Amino acid sequence: VGVRRMAPVHDAAEGNDVEALQRLLDANPQLSEAADPCPPLYHACRAGAAEAAQCLLDRGASTTWAGNVDLTPLFGACCTGRDEVVALLLARGVDPTVRNNR
């Protein structure tokens, strides 16, 4: 069984590689919402990549769109114990009452 590879924008978000993330978003701003099956912000939040999450938020990434997995970025951060990212999301005005679609 092969390992599933993510798109470069998702790798950069999950790996907290802000420099690569900025280059990718400069070339194509729509990548901030690219589902693979979830958006880059979800990957960053689940991984605890606070700087990448901040970059995506600064670029206007949706905090409620859950992609094809129907799980919000806040849910991803909470479920993996990423307190710094949870605090960042809440400070940026994320509504904690928004429900997942599952």
PyMOL commands that set and color helices and strands:
alter all, ss='L'
color gray80, all
select helices_A, chain A and resi 8-14+18-27+29-33+40-47+50-58+67-69+73-79+83-91
alter helices_A, ss='H'
color red, helices_A
deselect
rebuild
show_as cartoon
